[in-house]
């Protein structure tokens, strides 16, 4: 059997030379040096050591002279292999961490979009709301499953359908595309973080209270001005202007007009865990048969996420605000509920 060709020092890369040096030293010394390296350098060195093969004595001496001129000669030849690399990693990091580094899970995702798990579904949905379905699908590939599910449930139905299809059928994105999309998302998150620092909760409450008393035409102009500065702040102000619980203050005439636009299945979800007075407000403004059907849907329907209840409530609040903007109803709050 033909012996494998021995590499010369000129053929060795810098990383391979480091691997030669460490494999030439005492294991304890090498492990101590290895422990000082950056994690990504450590991995490259140990990978080089695993595939190093047989190195001639002359090549090894040249490497040692380059690194440590005063180091004693330690033999004519050495061999780097998986066993040597593994033993050094175990000494440097311990058996468990060494095993994790040398044997990463085959299906492990790259550490892209690492900040997604720290965001709430509402925050992420607000950021992704104006992105295209294929971009949303790419980002949600890297989100925890429960977070992705909550975000998708808050998207408009047509967008939601496109997103889930993209997630099923799109090919794996290139590293360059992932990096670009991640940078785009991080820029949005940073912008929101800065906006939240500029305006605190009390200021938003104050602004919402002021706008609430303005004519509707002026109200929309004020919100547009805020939106130019920060979409996130504008959305927060809108949410505080009129809440789902505030529907209890609508007149019966406004309620009956609202009921013409509201889907009963969505209402059954939105009324989950709300006050009896608010539920009665809806029941009072529909037929007895419709009210009984709604009660049955609320009582016997399956468990549902709180985030989906919130989403349905927002849909109905948006309908109220749209009807008010169109002049079809008037948003007033009875004194009994102030």
C-alpha positions in Angstrom: 0.0 0.0 0.0 1.4 3.4 -1.0 2.2 5.8 1.9 0.3 9.1 1.9 2.3 12.1 0.7 3.6 14.3 3.5 2.8 18.0 3.4 5.7 20.5 3.4 5.7 23.6 5.5 5.1 25.8 2.4 1.9 23.9 1.6 0.5 24.5 5.1 -2.1 27.3 5.7 -1.7 29.5 8.8 -4.5 27.6 10.5 -2.8 24.3 9.7 0.5 25.6 11.1 -1.3 26.5 14.4 -2.7 22.9 14.4 0.8 21.5 13.8 2.2 23.5 16.7 -0.6 22.5 19.1 -0.4 18.9 18.2 3.4 19.0 18.8 3.1 20.4 22.3 2.1 18.6 25.5 -1.6 18.1 25.7 -2.1 20.2 28.9 -0.1 23.1 27.3 -2.0 22.8 24.1 -5.3 22.7 25.8 -4.4 25.8 27.8 -3.5 27.6 24.6 -6.6 26.4 22.8 -8.8 27.7 25.6 -7.5 31.2 25.0 -8.6 31.3 21.3 -11.8 32.8 20.0 -14.5 30.1 19.5 -14.6 30.4 15.7 -10.8 30.2 15.6 -10.8 27.2 18.0 -13.2 25.4 15.7 -11.1 26.1 12.6 -7.9 24.9 14.3 -9.4 21.7 15.6 -11.0 21.0 12.2 -7.6 21.5 10.6 -6.0 19.1 13.1 -8.6 16.4 12.4 -7.7 16.5 8.6 -4.0 17.2 8.9 -2.7 13.7 8.3 1.0 13.0 8.4 3.4 16.0 8.6 7.1 15.6 8.0 9.6 16.3 10.7 11.2 19.0 8.6 7.8 20.7 8.0 7.0 20.5 11.7 10.4 22.1 12.6 9.8 24.9 10.2 6.5 25.6 11.8 7.9 25.6 15.3 10.7 27.9 14.3 8.2 30.4 12.9 6.2 30.3 16.1 8.7 29.7 18.8 12.4 30.0 17.8 13.6 28.7 21.2 11.3 25.6 21.3 13.1 22.3 21.6 12.8 19.8 18.9 10.2 17.1 19.8 10.8 14.4 17.2 11.1 13.8 13.5 7.5 13.5 12.7 4.0 13.9 14.2 0.5 13.1 13.1 -2.6 15.2 13.7 -5.9 13.3 13.8 -9.4 13.2 15.3 -8.2 11.6 18.5 -5.6 14.3 19.2 -8.1 17.1 18.4 -10.8 15.6 20.6 -8.5 15.1 23.6 -7.3 18.7 23.4 -10.9 20.0 23.2 -12.0 17.9 26.1 -9.1 19.2 28.2 -9.9 22.8 27.2 -13.7 22.8 27.4 -14.8 19.6 29.1 -16.4 16.6 27.5 -19.9 17.9 26.9 -18.9 21.2 25.3 -16.2 19.5 23.2 -18.7 17.0 21.9 -21.1 19.8 21.0 -18.4 21.6 19.0 -17.1 18.6 17.2 -20.6 17.2 16.5 -23.1 20.0 15.8 -26.6 18.9 15.1 -27.1 18.4 11.3 -30.3 20.3 11.2 -29.2 23.2 13.3 -30.2 26.6 11.9 -27.7 29.3 11.6 -27.9 32.0 14.3 -29.9 34.3 12.1 -32.7 36.5 13.4 -31.6 35.6 17.0 -33.6 38.5 18.5 -37.0 37.2 17.2 -37.6 35.1 20.4 -37.3 38.2 22.5 -40.2 39.9 20.7 -43.9 39.7 21.4 -46.3 38.5 18.6 -47.8 42.0 18.5 -44.5 43.7 18.0 -43.3 41.4 15.3 -46.7 41.4 13.5 -46.6 45.2 13.5 -43.1 45.2 12.0 -43.9 42.6 9.3 -47.3 44.0 8.4 -46.0 46.0 5.5 -43.5 43.4 4.2 -44.2 41.2 1.2 -45.4 37.6 1.9 -42.1 36.1 0.7 -40.0 38.3 3.1 -42.4 37.5 6.0 -42.2 33.8 5.2 -38.3 33.9 5.2 -38.2 35.7 8.6 -40.7 33.4 10.2 -38.6 30.3 9.2 -36.2 31.4 11.9 -38.8 32.2 14.6 -40.0 29.8 17.3 -43.1 27.9 16.1 -45.4 29.3 18.7 -44.3 32.9 17.9 -44.6 32.3 14.1 -48.2 30.9 14.6 -49.2 33.9 16.7 -47.8 36.4 14.1 -49.4 34.6 11.2 -52.8 34.7 12.9 -52.6 38.5 13.1 -51.9 39.0 9.4 -54.7 39.8 6.9 -56.2 36.6 5.6 -54.9 36.9 2.0 -51.4 37.7 3.2 -51.6 34.9 5.7 -52.4 32.4 2.9 -49.5 33.5 0.8 -47.1 33.4 3.7 -47.9 29.8 4.6 -47.6 28.7 1.0 -44.2 30.4 0.6 -43.0 28.6 3.8 -44.0 25.3 2.3 -42.8 25.7 -1.2 -39.9 28.2 -1.3 -36.4 26.9 -1.7 -33.8 27.6 1.0 -32.6 31.2 0.7 -28.9 31.9 0.1 -26.7 33.1 3.0 -26.5 36.5 1.2 -30.3 37.0 1.1 -30.7 35.9 4.7 -28.0 38.4 5.8 -29.7 41.2 3.8 -33.2 40.5 5.2 -31.8 40.2 8.7 -30.1 43.6 8.4 -33.3 45.1 7.1 -35.3 43.7 10.0 -32.7 44.8 12.6 -32.8 48.3 11.2 -36.6 48.4 11.8 -36.3 47.0 15.3 -33.6 49.6 16.1 -35.8 52.4 14.8 -38.7 51.2 16.9 -36.5 51.0 20.0 -35.3 54.5 19.4 -38.9 55.7 19.0 -40.0 54.1 22.2 -37.2 55.9 24.0 -38.4 59.2 22.5 -41.9 58.8 23.8 -42.9 57.2 27.1 -46.2 55.6 28.0 -47.6 58.7 29.8 -46.9 60.9 26.8 -48.7 58.5 24.5 -51.7 58.4 26.9 -51.7 62.2 26.9 -51.6 62.5 23.1 -54.3 59.8 22.7 -56.5 61.7 25.2 -56.1 65.0 23.3 -56.7 63.5 19.8 -59.8 61.7 21.2 -61.5 65.1 21.6 -60.5 66.5 18.2 -62.8 66.4 15.1 -62.3 63.2 13.1 -60.8 65.1 10.1 -58.1 66.7 12.3 -57.6 63.4 14.2 -56.5 61.6 11.1 -54.1 64.5 10.2 -52.5 64.3 13.6 -52.1 60.5 13.4 -50.5 60.9 9.9 -48.0 63.3 11.3 -47.1 60.9 14.1 -46.9 58.0 11.6 -44.3 60.0 9.6 -42.1 60.0 12.6 -42.8 56.4 13.8 -45.3 53.9 12.6 -45.0 52.0 15.9 -45.9 55.1 18.0 -48.8 55.9 15.7 -50.2 52.4 16.0 -49.9 52.6 19.8 -51.8 55.9 19.8 -54.5 54.4 17.6 -54.9 51.5 19.9 -55.4 53.8 22.9 -58.0 56.1 21.2 -60.7 53.5 21.2 -60.6 50.1 22.8 -62.8 47.1 22.5 -64.2 47.7 26.0 -65.2 51.2 24.8 -67.8 49.7 22.5 -70.1 49.5 25.6 -70.5 53.2 25.3 -71.8 53.2 21.7 -75.5 54.0 21.1 -77.9 51.2 20.2 -78.2 52.7 16.7 -74.4 52.6 16.3 -74.3 49.1 17.6 -76.9 47.9 15.1 -74.9 49.4 12.3 -71.7 47.8 13.6 -73.5 44.4 13.7 -74.1 44.6 10.0 -70.3 44.6 9.4 -69.2 42.1 12.1 -68.7 38.4 11.4 -70.4 36.3 14.1 -67.6 33.8 14.3 -65.1 36.6 14.8 -67.4 38.2 17.5 -67.6 34.8 19.3 -63.8 34.9 19.7 -63.6 38.6 20.5 -66.0 38.3 23.4 -64.1 35.6 25.2 -63.5 36.5 28.8 -65.0 40.0 28.5 -67.3 41.6 31.0 -70.9 40.5 31.1 -72.1 44.1 30.5 -70.1 44.2 27.2 -71.5 40.9 26.1 -75.0 42.0 26.9 -74.4 45.2 24.8 -74.0 43.0 21.7 -76.8 40.5 22.6 -79.2 43.4 23.2 -78.7 44.6 19.6 -79.3 41.4 17.7 -82.2 39.1 17.3 -83.0 36.5 20.0 -82.0 33.7 17.6 -78.7 35.3 16.7 -77.9 35.9 20.4 -78.6 32.3 21.3 -76.4 31.1 18.4 -73.6 33.5 19.6 -73.8 32.2 23.2 -73.6 28.6 21.9 -70.5 29.4 19.8 -68.8 31.1 22.8 -69.7 28.2 25.2 -68.8 25.2 23.1 -66.0 26.5 20.9 -62.5 25.1 21.4 -59.8 26.8 23.4 -58.0 29.6 21.6 -54.9 31.7 22.0 -55.2 35.0 23.8 -53.3 36.6 20.9 -56.1 35.5 18.5 -58.8 37.0 20.8 -56.8 40.3 20.8 -56.6 40.1 17.0 -60.3 39.7 16.6 -61.0 42.5 19.0 -58.7 44.8 17.0 -60.5 43.9 13.8 -63.9 44.9 15.3 -62.3 48.1 16.8 -60.9 49.0 13.4 -64.4 48.5 11.9 -65.9 50.9 14.5 -63.2 53.5 13.7 -63.8 53.1 10.0 -67.6 53.5 10.4 -66.9 56.6 12.5 -64.4 58.0 9.9 -67.1 57.5 7.2 -69.6 59.4 9.3 -71.9 56.4 9.6 -71.7 56.2 13.4 -70.6 58.6 16.2 -68.1 57.4 18.8 -69.3 58.6 22.2 -68.6 57.3 25.7 -71.6 57.4 28.1 -70.9 59.1 31.4 -71.7 55.9 33.3 -68.6 54.3 31.8 -66.1 57.2 32.2 
